[in-house]
Structure formats: structure tokens, C-alpha cells
Amino acid sequence: MLELLRKNNLVAGLLAVIRIYLGYQFLHAGIEKLTGGGFDASGFLQGAIASATGEHPAVQGWWATFLEHVALPNATLFSFLVMWGEVLVGIALILGLLTNFATLMGMVMNFAFLFSGTVSTNGQMILLAIFVIVAGANAGKYGLDRWAMPYLRNHTPIKKNHKKETATV
């Protein structure tokens, strides 16, 4: 199964469709936030913190503590990161550029939304993203990764020394 996900051309096409779907979801959500008259995550954060109480809390205490003491005091920064993170992840996935990194960052956002008590399509998006991550380079085969990844591999500032050392007697 792993070999099929990582090397099959038909699977690469299916992964491109999944990747573009995920990218569209992120891009659409990010653009709505950017053009919606000023996105502010503080209301969402306060709602998530409030959901950490009661008999069956939707948000775990450790996450609510993080939201209350880190995210909420920095709501402007987190609003910026969510808006632009969704837009950039969306563009990267649609173009198939840095696919694995973009997918990983999308998963981080989806997990953050799930931890905050939002169900929506986040679980479905994480499940689809797992296939993209496991497929590795095959997920970006029909995208800009086809050219970008070989270029990046050959033009990294750190070169490995491939010289063989000879033993002296």
C-alpha cells in the first residue's frame, strides 16, 4: 500500500485532486477572513476557553490554559497567523509547492481548531492530509514540486561530503 501511495502515477493524480481540494478549502477560508472586514480571533478564543468547563467540556483544560494565557493575550498575532496561514497553505497546496510542509501546517491548524472545540470539516481534512503526507513526493508530482524539490535538493547551502576516505597502512 505504501509503495502504491508513493510511486503510482494514477495515485499521484488522485492525490493532486485531494491536495487541490484541501488547498481550496484553506484558501477560501483565508480569503473570507481577509476580506470580511477585519477578522478577530478573540471571540473564538474566548468561546473555546468557556467550552473547557462543565460536566462534559469540549475543550481540554491544558489547551484552554494555552488559549487563555498565550493565544488570547496575543489575539491580534493569532488572527494574522490564521488568516495568512490559511491563504498561504491554500495557495501552496493548489500549486503543489512545498506540498508536504504546507500539508503539515494545514494539519497543525486543523488540530488547533479541533482542540478548540470546533468540529466542522477539520477531521475530514486531517484524514485526507494524512494520505498526502504519507504519499510524500508523489502528492506534489503533478504540481510545482516536480521542479522545485529537485532544485532545492541540488542548491542547498549545506553540501554533503561524498569523498571516500582511503585507509593508510
Disulfide bonds with the S-S distance in Angstrom:
none
